Amino acid sequence: MKIGIVGAGRVGCACALAAVVRGSARTIVIVDRTRKRAEAVATDLRYGAPLCPKTTVVDGDYEDLANSELVMITAGIN
């Protein structure tokens, strides 16, 4: 299963962490308007991923959300 998360703020990070810890998906794609933010969150989650079920965490763009079975929109209004 592939999960996409749009928004790498507090809610997006919490959702991604929960999905990694529970092993809810094989692949998690994090998309943010600032690519460096999405990359930083994905890197942080990858550091803890070896202690959890097999999950690949990557940062990406909207095209990378293709074929996702679930896309969570956690982006808020500034």
All heavy atoms as a GROMACS GRO file, in nm:
protein
  563
    1MET      N    1   0.085  -0.117   0.000
    1MET     CA    2   0.000   0.000   0.000
    1MET      C    3   0.090   0.124   0.000
    1MET      O    4   0.195   0.126   0.062
    1MET     CB    5  -0.089   0.000   0.124
    1MET     CG    6  -0.182   0.116   0.132
    1MET     SD    7  -0.296   0.093   0.270
    1MET     CE    8  -0.384   0.243   0.262
    2LYS      N    9   0.044   0.226  -0.068
    2LYS     CA   10   0.117   0.353  -0.077
    2LYS      C   11   0.029   0.464  -0.019
    2LYS      O   12  -0.087   0.476  -0.055
    2LYS     CB   13   0.149   0.381  -0.224
    2LYS     CG   14   0.226   0.507  -0.248
    2LYS     CD   15   0.256   0.518  -0.398
    2LYS     CE   16   0.330   0.642  -0.433
    2LYS     NZ   17   0.353   0.650  -0.578
    3ILE      N   18   0.086   0.542   0.072
    3ILE     CA   19   0.015   0.654   0.133
    3ILE      C   20   0.085   0.783   0.095
    3ILE      O   21   0.208   0.791   0.099
    3ILE     CB   22   0.014   0.641   0.287
    3ILE    CG1   23  -0.068   0.520   0.331
    3ILE    CG2   24  -0.042   0.768   0.352
    3ILE    CD1   25  -0.067   0.497   0.482
    4GLY      N   26   0.007   0.883   0.058
    4GLY     CA   27   0.060   1.015   0.030
    4GLY      C   28   0.014   1.112   0.138
    4GLY      O   29  -0.101   1.106   0.183
    5ILE      N   30   0.104   1.199   0.181
    5ILE     CA   31   0.070   1.299   0.281
    5ILE      C   32   0.106   1.436   0.224
    5ILE      O   33   0.222   1.460   0.191
    5ILE     CB   34   0.144   1.275   0.414
    5ILE    CG1   35   0.104   1.139   0.470
    5ILE    CG2   36   0.114   1.386   0.513
    5ILE    CD1   37   0.181   1.098   0.595
    6VAL      N   38   0.005   1.521   0.210
    6VAL     CA   39   0.027   1.656   0.158
    6VAL      C   40   0.029   1.750   0.278
    6VAL      O   41  -0.071   1.766   0.347
    6VAL     CB   42  -0.084   1.697   0.060
    6VAL    CG1   43  -0.062   1.840   0.011
    6VAL    CG2   44  -0.090   1.601  -0.057
    7GLY      N   45   0.145   1.808   0.302
    7GLY     CA   46   0.163   1.896   0.417
    7GLY      C   47   0.258   1.831   0.517
    7GLY      O   48   0.228   1.724   0.570
    8ALA      N   49   0.372   1.895   0.538
    8ALA     CA   50   0.473   1.839   0.627
    8ALA      C   51   0.485   1.922   0.755
    8ALA      O   52   0.592   1.937   0.810
    8ALA     CB   53   0.608   1.832   0.556
    9GLY      N   54   0.372   1.972   0.803
    9GLY     CA   55   0.371   2.046   0.929
    9GLY      C   56   0.353   1.950   1.045
    9GLY      O   57   0.385   1.831   1.036
   10ARG      N   58   0.300   2.001   1.153
   10ARG     CA   59   0.283   1.917   1.272
   10ARG      C   60   0.188   1.801   1.251
   10ARG      O   61   0.216   1.688   1.291
   10ARG     CB   62   0.234   2.002   1.389
   10ARG     CG   63   0.339   2.099   1.436
   10ARG     CD   64   0.292   2.177   1.554
   10ARG     NE   65   0.393   2.276   1.590
   10ARG     CZ   66   0.384   2.356   1.690
   10ARG    NH1   67   0.278   2.352   1.769
   10ARG    NH2   68   0.480   2.442   1.716
   11VAL      N   69   0.074   1.827   1.187
   11VAL     CA   70  -0.025   1.720   1.165
   11VAL      C   71   0.028   1.618   1.065
   11VAL      O   72   0.016   1.497   1.085
   11VAL     CB   73  -0.160   1.778   1.119
   11VAL    CG1   74  -0.258   1.668   1.085
   11VAL    CG2   75  -0.217   1.870   1.226
   12GLY      N   76   0.088   1.666   0.958
   12GLY     CA   77   0.144   1.575   0.858
   12GLY      C   78   0.254   1.487   0.915
   12GLY      O   79   0.260   1.367   0.888
   13CYS      N   80   0.341   1.547   0.997
   13CYS     CA   81   0.448   1.470   1.062
   13CYS      C   82   0.391   1.365   1.156
   13CYS      O   83   0.440   1.252   1.160
   13CYS     CB   84   0.541   1.563   1.138
   13CYS     SG   85   0.644   1.666   1.034
   14ALA      N   86   0.289   1.402   1.232
   14ALA     CA   87   0.227   1.307   1.325
   14ALA      C   88   0.162   1.191   1.250
   14ALA      O   89   0.174   1.075   1.291
   14ALA     CB   90   0.125   1.379   1.413
   15CYS      N   91   0.094   1.221   1.141
   15CYS     CA   92   0.030   1.115   1.061
   15CYS      C   93   0.135   1.024   1.000
   15CYS      O   94   0.118   0.902   0.999
   15CYS     CB   95  -0.056   1.177   0.951
   15CYS     SG   96  -0.203   1.261   1.012
   16ALA      N   97   0.242   1.082   0.948
   16ALA     CA   98   0.349   1.001   0.889
   16ALA      C   99   0.415   0.912   0.993
   16ALA      O  100   0.440   0.794   0.968
   16ALA     CB  101   0.451   1.092   0.822
   17LEU      N  102   0.442   0.968   1.110
   17LEU     CA  103   0.504   0.890   1.217
   17LEU      C  104   0.414   0.774   1.259
   17LEU      O  105   0.460   0.661   1.277
   17LEU     CB  106   0.536   0.978   1.337
   17LEU     CG  107   0.598   0.909   1.458
   17LEU    CD1  108   0.733   0.847   1.421
   17LEU    CD2  109   0.613   1.006   1.573
   18ALA      N  110   0.285   0.800   1.273
   18ALA     CA  111   0.192   0.694   1.312
   18ALA      C  112   0.187   0.584   1.206
   18ALA      O  113   0.184   0.465   1.239
   18ALA     CB  114   0.052   0.753   1.333
   19ALA      N  115   0.190   0.623   1.079
   19ALA     CA  116   0.186   0.524   0.971
   19ALA      C  117   0.314   0.440   0.969
   19ALA      O  118   0.309   0.319   0.945
   19ALA     CB  119   0.166   0.594   0.837
   20VAL      N  120   0.428   0.502   0.996
   20VAL     CA  121   0.555   0.428   0.999
   20VAL      C  122   0.558   0.332   1.117
   20VAL      O  123   0.592   0.214   1.101
   20VAL     CB  124   0.675   0.527   1.006
   20VAL    CG1  125   0.804   0.452   1.037
   20VAL    CG2  126   0.689   0.604   0.877
   21VAL      N  127   0.521   0.379   1.234
   21VAL     CA  128   0.526   0.295   1.354
   21VAL      C  129   0.430   0.177   1.344
   21VAL      O  130   0.463   0.066   1.385
   21VAL     CB  131   0.496   0.380   1.479
   21VAL    CG1  132   0.476   0.293   1.601
   21VAL    CG2  133   0.608   0.479   1.503
   22ARG      N  134   0.314   0.199   1.287
   22ARG     CA  135   0.215   0.092   1.275
   22ARG      C  136   0.240   0.001   1.156
   22ARG      O  137   0.177  -0.103   1.144
   22ARG     CB  138   0.076   0.151   1.264
   22ARG     CG  139   0.031   0.218   1.389
   22ARG     CD  140  -0.105   0.277   1.373
   22ARG     NE  141  -0.141   0.348   1.494
   22ARG     CZ  142  -0.262   0.387   1.523
   22ARG    NH1  143  -0.361   0.363   1.440
   22ARG    NH2  144  -0.287   0.449   1.635
   23GLY      N  145   0.326   0.044   1.064
   23GLY     CA  146   0.348  -0.036   0.944
   23GLY      C  147   0.228  -0.034   0.852
   23GLY      O  148   0.197  -0.134   0.788
   24SER      N  149   0.160   0.080   0.845
   24SER     CA  150   0.037   0.092   0.768
   24SER      C  151   0.058   0.090   0.617
   24SER      O  152  -0.037   0.069   0.543
   24SER     CB  153  -0.036   0.221   0.805
   24SER     OG  154  -0.069   0.221   0.941
   25ALA      N  155   0.180   0.115   0.572
   25ALA     CA  156   0.205   0.121   0.428
   25ALA      C  157   0.346   0.074   0.397
   25ALA      O  158   0.434   0.077   0.482
   25ALA     CB  159   0.187   0.265   0.380
   26ARG      N  160   0.365   0.031   0.275
   26ARG     CA  161   0.499  -0.004   0.226
   26ARG      C  162   0.576   0.122   0.190
   26ARG      O  163   0.696   0.130   0.209
   26ARG     CB  164   0.488  -0.086   0.100
   26ARG     CG  165   0.490  -0.227   0.096
   26ARG     CD  166   0.571  -0.310   0.180
   26ARG     NE  167   0.660  -0.387   0.095
   26ARG     CZ  168   0.765  -0.445   0.140
   26ARG    NH1  169   0.797  -0.436   0.265
   26ARG    NH2  170   0.842  -0.512   0.062
   27THR      N  171   0.503   0.220   0.134
   27THR     CA  172   0.565   0.345   0.089
   27THR      C  173   0.484   0.463   0.139
   27THR      O  174   0.362   0.463   0.129
   27THR     CB  175   0.572   0.351  -0.065
   27THR    OG1  176   0.639   0.234  -0.113
   27THR    CG2  177   0.646   0.474  -0.112
   28ILE      N  178   0.553   0.564   0.190
   28ILE     CA  179   0.489   0.689   0.232
   28ILE      C  180   0.558   0.801   0.157
   28ILE      O  181   0.680   0.814   0.161
   28ILE     CB  182   0.501   0.711   0.384
   28ILE    CG1  183   0.429   0.599   0.458
   28ILE    CG2  184   0.444   0.846   0.422
   28ILE    CD1  185   0.448   0.600   0.608
   29VAL      N  186   0.478   0.880   0.085
   29VAL     CA  187   0.529   0.993   0.009
   29VAL      C  188   0.484   1.120   0.079
   29VAL      O  189   0.365   1.140   0.102
   29VAL     CB  190   0.477   0.992  -0.136
   29VAL    CG1  191   0.531   1.112  -0.213
   29VAL    CG2  192   0.514   0.864  -0.206
   30ILE      N  193   0.580   1.207   0.113
   30ILE     CA  194   0.548   1.333   0.180
   30ILE      C  195   0.569   1.447   0.081
   30ILE      O  196   0.676   1.460   0.022
   30ILE     CB  197   0.636   1.352   0.304
   30ILE    CG1  198   0.613   1.237   0.401
   30ILE    CG2  199   0.607   1.486   0.370
   30ILE    CD1  200   0.706   1.235   0.519
   31VAL      N  201   0.464   1.528   0.064
   31VAL     CA  202   0.467   1.641  -0.028
   31VAL      C  203   0.441   1.768   0.052
   31VAL      O  204   0.351   1.771   0.136
   31VAL     CB  205   0.360   1.625  -0.138
   31VAL    CG1  206   0.358   1.746  -0.229
   31VAL    CG2  207   0.382   1.498  -0.217
   32ASP      N  208   0.520   1.871   0.027
   32ASP     CA  209   0.501   2.000   0.092
   32ASP      C  210   0.532   2.108  -0.010
   32ASP      O  211   0.603   2.084  -0.107
   32ASP     CB  212   0.594   2.013   0.214
   32ASP     CG  213   0.555   2.127   0.305
   32ASP    OD1  214   0.454   2.111   0.377
   32ASP    OD2  215   0.624   2.231   0.304
   33ARG      N  216   0.478   2.227   0.012
   33ARG     CA  217   0.505   2.336  -0.082
   33ARG      C  218   0.653   2.372  -0.083
   33ARG      O  219   0.706   2.422  -0.180
   33ARG     CB  220   0.419   2.457  -0.053
   33ARG     CG  221   0.455   2.525   0.076
   33ARG     CD  222   0.373   2.647   0.099
   33ARG     NE  223   0.407   2.699   0.231
   33ARG     CZ  224   0.362   2.808   0.281
   33ARG    NH1  225   0.275   2.878   0.212
   33ARG    NH2  226   0.398   2.848   0.399
   34THR      N  227   0.720   2.346   0.028
   34THR     CA  228   0.865   2.364   0.036
   34THR      C  229   0.928   2.226   0.031
   34THR      O  230   0.917   2.148   0.126
   34THR     CB  231   0.904   2.434   0.168
   34THR    OG1  232   0.828   2.552   0.181
   34THR    CG2  233   1.052   2.466   0.173
   35ARG      N  234   0.991   2.194  -0.079
   35ARG     CA  235   1.046   2.059  -0.100
   35ARG      C  236   1.149   2.024   0.007
   35ARG      O  237   1.157   1.910   0.052
   35ARG     CB  238   1.108   2.051  -0.239
   35ARG     CG  239   1.166   1.917  -0.277
   35ARG     CD  240   1.055   1.815  -0.301
   35ARG     NE  241   1.104   1.686  -0.332
   35ARG     CZ  242   1.102   1.631  -0.453
   35ARG    NH1  243   1.054   1.698  -0.554
   35ARG    NH2  244   1.145   1.510  -0.472
   36LYS      N  245   1.227   2.122   0.052
   36LYS     CA  246   1.329   2.095   0.155
   36LYS      C  247   1.264   2.052   0.287
   36LYS      O  248   1.319   1.971   0.360
   36LYS     CB  249   1.418   2.216   0.175
   36LYS     CG  250   1.512   2.239   0.060
   36LYS     CD  251   1.624   2.330   0.103
   36LYS     CE  252   1.721   2.348  -0.011
   36LYS     NZ  253   1.834   2.260  -0.001
   37ARG      N  254   1.148   2.106   0.318
   37ARG     CA  255   1.076   2.067   0.440
   37ARG      C  256   1.032   1.921   0.429
   37ARG      O  257   1.048   1.843   0.524
   37ARG     CB  258   0.956   2.160   0.460
   37ARG     CG  259   0.861   2.118   0.568
   37ARG     CD  260   0.908   2.161   0.703
   37ARG     NE  261   0.803   2.128   0.799
   37ARG     CZ  262   0.826   2.112   0.925
   37ARG    NH1  263   0.945   2.134   0.974
   37ARG    NH2  264   0.730   2.080   1.006
   38ALA      N  265   0.976   1.884   0.314
   38ALA     CA  266   0.933   1.745   0.294
   38ALA      C  267   1.053   1.651   0.299
   38ALA      O  268   1.046   1.542   0.358
   38ALA     CB  269   0.862   1.731   0.160
   39GLU      N  270   1.165   1.693   0.243
   39GLU     CA  271   1.286   1.612   0.246
   39GLU      C  272   1.338   1.594   0.389
   39GLU      O  273   1.378   1.485   0.428
   39GLU     CB  274   1.393   1.680   0.161
   39GLU     CG  275   1.522   1.603   0.150
   39GLU     CD  276   1.625   1.675   0.066
   39GLU    OE1  277   1.592   1.777   0.002
   39GLU    OE2  278   1.740   1.629   0.064
   40ALA      N  279   1.332   1.700   0.468
   40ALA     CA  280   1.378   1.692   0.607
   40ALA      C  281   1.290   1.598   0.690
   40ALA      O  282   1.342   1.517   0.769
   40ALA     CB  283   1.379   1.832   0.669
   41VAL      N  284   1.160   1.607   0.673
   41VAL     CA  285   1.068   1.520   0.747
   41VAL      C  286   1.090   1.374   0.707
   41VAL      O  287   1.095   1.285   0.793
   41VAL     CB  288   0.922   1.564   0.726
   41VAL    CG1  289   0.826   1.461   0.781
   41VAL    CG2  290   0.898   1.700   0.788
   42ALA      N  291   1.102   1.349   0.577
   42ALA     CA  292   1.124   1.212   0.530
   42ALA      C  293   1.256   1.157   0.585
   42ALA      O  294   1.262   1.041   0.628
   42ALA     CB  295   1.124   1.209   0.377
   43THR      N  296   1.359   1.239   0.588
   43THR     CA  297   1.489   1.195   0.641
   43THR      C  298   1.478   1.161   0.790
   43THR      O  299   1.530   1.059   0.834
   43THR     CB  300   1.596   1.304   0.620
   43THR    OG1  301   1.605   1.331   0.480
   43THR    CG2  302   1.730   1.260   0.673
   44ASP      N  303   1.411   1.246   0.865
   44ASP     CA  304   1.392   1.219   1.008
   44ASP      C  305   1.319   1.088   1.031
   44ASP      O  306   1.356   1.009   1.119
   44ASP     CB  307   1.315   1.333   1.075
   44ASP     CG  308   1.399   1.458   1.095
   44ASP    OD1  309   1.523   1.448   1.084
   44ASP    OD2  310   1.340   1.564   1.120
   45LEU      N  311   1.216   1.063   0.954
   45LEU     CA  312   1.140   0.939   0.970
   45LEU      C  313   1.220   0.817   0.927
   45LEU      O  314   1.206   0.709   0.985
   45LEU     CB  315   1.009   0.947   0.893
   45LEU     CG  316   0.906   1.044   0.950
   45LEU    CD1  317   0.788   1.059   0.856
   45LEU    CD2  318   0.860   0.997   1.087
   46ARG      N  319   1.305   0.833   0.827
   46ARG     CA  320   1.389   0.720   0.784
   46ARG      C  321   1.490   0.680   0.891
   46ARG      O  322   1.527   0.564   0.900
   46ARG     CB  323   1.462   0.755   0.654
   46ARG     CG  324   1.379   0.738   0.530
   46ARG     CD  325   1.463   0.739   0.404
   46ARG     NE  326   1.535   0.864   0.385
   46ARG     CZ  327   1.490   0.967   0.314
   46ARG    NH1  328   1.370   0.960   0.257
   46ARG    NH2  329   1.562   1.076   0.301
   47TYR      N  330   1.534   0.774   0.974
   47TYR     CA  331   1.626   0.740   1.082
   47TYR      C  332   1.565   0.641   1.180
   47TYR      O  333   1.633   0.555   1.233
   47TYR     CB  334   1.672   0.865   1.157
   47TYR     CG  335   1.770   0.951   1.082
   47TYR    CD1  336   1.760   1.088   1.088
   47TYR    CD2  337   1.872   0.896   1.005
   47TYR    CE1  338   1.850   1.170   1.019
   47TYR    CE2  339   1.961   0.975   0.936
   47TYR     CZ  340   1.950   1.112   0.944
   47TYR     OH  341   2.038   1.191   0.875
   48GLY      N  342   1.435   0.654   1.207
   48GLY     CA  343   1.370   0.564   1.300
   48GLY      C  344   1.305   0.444   1.235
   48GLY      O  345   1.262   0.351   1.303
   49ALA      N  346   1.298   0.443   1.104
   49ALA     CA  347   1.229   0.336   1.032
   49ALA      C  348   1.288   0.196   1.055
   49ALA      O  349   1.212   0.099   1.056
   49ALA     CB  350   1.223   0.368   0.883
   50PRO      N  351   1.420   0.180   1.073
   50PRO     CA  352   1.471   0.044   1.096
   50PRO      C  353   1.414  -0.024   1.221
   50PRO      O  354   1.416  -0.146   1.233
   50PRO     CB  355   1.622   0.064   1.110
   50PRO     CG  356   1.650   0.188   1.034
   50PRO     CD  357   1.529   0.275   1.055
   51LEU      N  358   1.363   0.053   1.315
   51LEU     CA  359   1.305  -0.004   1.437
   51LEU      C  360   1.159  -0.041   1.420
   51LEU      O  361   1.098  -0.096   1.510
   51LEU     CB  362   1.318   0.097   1.551
   51LEU     CG  363   1.461   0.144   1.581
   51LEU    CD1  364   1.459   0.254   1.686
   51LEU    CD2  365   1.547   0.028   1.625
   52CYS      N  366   1.102  -0.010   1.305
   52CYS     CA  367   0.959  -0.031   1.278
   52CYS      C  368   0.942  -0.129   1.163
   52CYS      O  369   1.040  -0.167   1.098
   52CYS     CB  370   0.894   0.103   1.243
   52CYS     SG  371   0.912   0.226   1.374
   53PRO      N  372   0.818  -0.169   1.135
   53PRO     CA  373   0.794  -0.256   1.020
   53PRO      C  374   0.846  -0.193   0.890
   53PRO      O  375   0.861  -0.072   0.880
   53PRO     CB  376   0.641  -0.269   1.016
   53PRO     CG  377   0.598  -0.242   1.155
   53PRO     CD  378   0.696  -0.141   1.210
   54LYS      N  379   0.874  -0.276   0.790
   54LYS     CA  380   0.934  -0.232   0.663
   54LYS      C  381   0.851  -0.124   0.595
   54LYS      O  382   0.742  -0.150   0.547
   54LYS     CB  383   0.949  -0.352   0.570
   54LYS     CG  384   1.006  -0.321   0.435
   54LYS     CD  385   1.155  -0.332   0.436
   54LYS     CE  386   1.206  -0.320   0.294
   54LYS     NZ  387   1.279  -0.202   0.270
   55THR      N  388   0.902  -0.002   0.594
   55THR     CA  389   0.835   0.111   0.530
   55THR      C  390   0.940   0.198   0.464
   55THR      O  391   1.044   0.227   0.523
   55THR     CB  392   0.758   0.196   0.633
   55THR    OG1  393   0.665   0.113   0.702
   55THR    CG2  394   0.682   0.308   0.567
   56THR      N  395   0.911   0.242   0.342
   56THR     CA  396   0.998   0.334   0.271
   56THR      C  397   0.935   0.472   0.278
   56THR      O  398   0.820   0.489   0.238
   56THR     CB  399   1.013   0.291   0.123
   56THR    OG1  400   1.061   0.157   0.119
   56THR    CG2  401   1.109   0.382   0.050
   57VAL      N  402   1.009   0.570   0.327
   57VAL     CA  403   0.960   0.707   0.339
   57VAL      C  404   1.038   0.794   0.242
   57VAL      O  405   1.162   0.798   0.248
   57VAL     CB  406   0.974   0.762   0.482
   57VAL    CG1  407   0.917   0.901   0.492
   57VAL    CG2  408   0.909   0.668   0.582
   58VAL      N  409   0.966   0.863   0.154
   58VAL     CA  410   1.031   0.949   0.054
   58VAL      C  411   0.961   1.083   0.048
   58VAL      O  412   0.843   1.095   0.083
   58VAL     CB  413   1.032   0.884  -0.086
   58VAL    CG1  414   1.114   0.758  -0.087
   58VAL    CG2  415   0.892   0.857  -0.136
   59ASP      N  416   1.036   1.184   0.006
   59ASP     CA  417   0.972   1.312  -0.025
   59ASP      C  418   0.945   1.312  -0.174
   59ASP      O  419   1.008   1.239  -0.250
   59ASP     CB  420   1.065   1.428   0.013
   59ASP     CG  421   1.197   1.424  -0.060
   59ASP    OD1  422   1.277   1.332  -0.033
   59ASP    OD2  423   1.219   1.509  -0.146
   60GLY      N  424   0.848   1.391  -0.215
   60GLY     CA  425   0.815   1.392  -0.356
   60GLY      C  426   0.734   1.513  -0.397
   60GLY      O  427   0.722   1.610  -0.323
   61ASP      N  428   0.678   1.502  -0.516
   61ASP     CA  429   0.593   1.606  -0.573
   61ASP      C  430   0.456   1.544  -0.598
   61ASP      O  431   0.437   1.425  -0.579
   61ASP     CB  432   0.656   1.658  -0.702
   61ASP     CG  433   0.615   1.800  -0.733
   61ASP    OD1  434   0.534   1.856  -0.658
   61ASP    OD2  435   0.664   1.855  -0.833
   62TYR      N  436   0.364   1.624  -0.645
   62TYR     CA  437   0.227   1.575  -0.664
   62TYR      C  438   0.220   1.458  -0.761
   62TYR      O  439   0.136   1.370  -0.747
   62TYR     CB  440   0.136   1.689  -0.709
   62TYR     CG  441   0.111   1.789  -0.597
   62TYR    CD1  442   0.178   1.911  -0.595
   62TYR    CD2  443   0.024   1.759  -0.494
   62TYR    CE1  444   0.156   2.002  -0.492
   62TYR    CE2  445   0.002   1.849  -0.391
   62TYR     CZ  446   0.069   1.970  -0.391
   62TYR     OH  447   0.047   2.058  -0.289
   63GLU      N  448   0.310   1.452  -0.858
   63GLU     CA  449   0.310   1.340  -0.952
   63GLU      C  450   0.343   1.208  -0.882
   63GLU      O  451   0.302   1.102  -0.926
   63GLU     CB  452   0.411   1.364  -1.065
   63GLU     CG  453   0.374   1.476  -1.158
   63GLU     CD  454   0.416   1.613  -1.106
   63GLU    OE1  455   0.513   1.622  -1.028
   63GLU    OE2  456   0.348   1.711  -1.142
   64ASP      N  457   0.419   1.217  -0.774
   64ASP     CA  458   0.457   1.097  -0.700
   64ASP      C  459   0.342   1.037  -0.620
   64ASP      O  460   0.354   0.926  -0.568
   64ASP     CB  461   0.575   1.128  -0.607
   64ASP     CG  462   0.698   1.174  -0.683
   64ASP    OD1  463   0.726   1.116  -0.789
   64ASP    OD2  464   0.764   1.268  -0.636
   65LEU      N  465   0.233   1.109  -0.609
   65LEU     CA  466   0.116   1.058  -0.537
   65LEU      C  467   0.032   0.963  -0.622
   65LEU      O  468  -0.062   0.902  -0.572
   65LEU     CB  469   0.028   1.175  -0.489
   65LEU     CG  470   0.092   1.270  -0.389
   65LEU    CD1  471  -0.001   1.386  -0.360
   65LEU    CD2  472   0.131   1.198  -0.262
   66ALA      N  473   0.066   0.950  -0.750
   66ALA     CA  474  -0.007   0.860  -0.838
   66ALA      C  475  -0.004   0.718  -0.782
   66ALA      O  476   0.097   0.675  -0.725
   66ALA     CB  477   0.053   0.862  -0.978
   67ASN      N  478  -0.112   0.648  -0.795
   67ASN     CA  479  -0.129   0.510  -0.748
   67ASN      C  480  -0.129   0.497  -0.596
   67ASN      O  481  -0.112   0.387  -0.544
   67ASN     CB  482  -0.023   0.417  -0.808
   67ASN     CG  483  -0.029   0.413  -0.959
   67ASN    OD1  484  -0.137   0.417  -1.016
   67ASN    ND2  485   0.085   0.409  -1.023
   68SER      N  486  -0.145   0.607  -0.525
   68SER     CA  487  -0.159   0.598  -0.379
   68SER      C  488  -0.298   0.550  -0.346
   68SER      O  489  -0.396   0.590  -0.408
   68SER     CB  490  -0.137   0.736  -0.315
   68SER     OG  491  -0.007   0.780  -0.334
   69GLU      N  492  -0.307   0.465  -0.248
   69GLU     CA  493  -0.437   0.416  -0.206
   69GLU      C  494  -0.503   0.510  -0.107
   69GLU      O  495  -0.623   0.505  -0.087
   69GLU     CB  496  -0.424   0.276  -0.148
   69GLU     CG  497  -0.373   0.178  -0.254
   69GLU     CD  498  -0.384   0.036  -0.210
   69GLU    OE1  499  -0.472   0.004  -0.129
   69GLU    OE2  500  -0.303  -0.044  -0.258
   70LEU      N  501  -0.422   0.595  -0.046
   70LEU     CA  502  -0.474   0.694   0.048
   70LEU      C  503  -0.388   0.820   0.038
   70LEU      O  504  -0.266   0.811   0.035
   70LEU     CB  505  -0.466   0.640   0.192
   70LEU     CG  506  -0.500   0.738   0.305
   70LEU    CD1  507  -0.646   0.777   0.300
   70LEU    CD2  508  -0.464   0.678   0.438
   71VAL      N  509  -0.453   0.935   0.027
   71VAL     CA  510  -0.382   1.063   0.028
   71VAL      C  511  -0.444   1.147   0.139
   71VAL      O  512  -0.564   1.174   0.138
   71VAL     CB  513  -0.393   1.137  -0.107
   71VAL    CG1  514  -0.326   1.273  -0.098
   71VAL    CG2  515  -0.329   1.055  -0.218
   72MET      N  516  -0.361   1.184   0.236
   72MET     CA  517  -0.407   1.268   0.347
   72MET      C  518  -0.367   1.413   0.319
   72MET      O  519  -0.249   1.440   0.297
   72MET     CB  520  -0.344   1.223   0.478
   72MET     CG  521  -0.392   1.090   0.524
   72MET     SD  522  -0.323   1.048   0.685
   72MET     CE  523  -0.190   0.942   0.636
   73ILE      N  524  -0.465   1.502   0.321
   73ILE     CA  525  -0.437   1.644   0.302
   73ILE      C  526  -0.430   1.706   0.442
   73ILE      O  527  -0.533   1.722   0.507
   73ILE     CB  528  -0.548   1.711   0.219
   73ILE    CG1  529  -0.577   1.629   0.097
   73ILE    CG2  530  -0.512   1.856   0.193
   73ILE    CD1  531  -0.527   1.671  -0.033
   74THR      N  532  -0.310   1.737   0.485
   74THR     CA  533  -0.292   1.793   0.619
   74THR      C  534  -0.243   1.936   0.611
   74THR      O  535  -0.204   1.993   0.713
   74THR     CB  536  -0.191   1.708   0.700
   74THR    OG1  537  -0.064   1.714   0.637
   74THR    CG2  538  -0.239   1.564   0.711
   75ALA      N  539  -0.243   1.993   0.493
   75ALA     CA  540  -0.196   2.132   0.474
   75ALA      C  541  -0.302   2.227   0.530
   75ALA      O  542  -0.420   2.212   0.502
   75ALA     CB  543  -0.174   2.160   0.327
   76GLY      N  544  -0.258   2.322   0.608
   76GLY     CA  545  -0.349   2.418   0.667
   76GLY      C  546  -0.337   2.554   0.601
   76GLY      O  547  -0.260   2.573   0.507
   77ILE      N  548  -0.412   2.648   0.650
   77ILE     CA  549  -0.411   2.783   0.599
   77ILE      C  550  -0.314   2.865   0.684
   77ILE      O  551  -0.322   2.863   0.806
   77ILE     CB  552  -0.551   2.845   0.603
   77ILE    CG1  553  -0.645   2.765   0.517
   77ILE    CG2  554  -0.547   2.990   0.560
   77ILE    CD1  555  -0.789   2.807   0.529
   78ASN      N  556  -0.225   2.935   0.621
   78ASN     CA  557  -0.131   3.020   0.694
   78ASN      C  558  -0.200   3.145   0.742
   78ASN      O  559  -0.280   3.203   0.682
   78ASN     CB  560  -0.012   3.056   0.608
   78ASN     CG  561   0.080   2.936   0.589
   78ASN    OD1  562   0.073   2.842   0.664
   78ASN    ND2  563   0.162   2.942   0.488
   0.00000   0.00000   0.00000
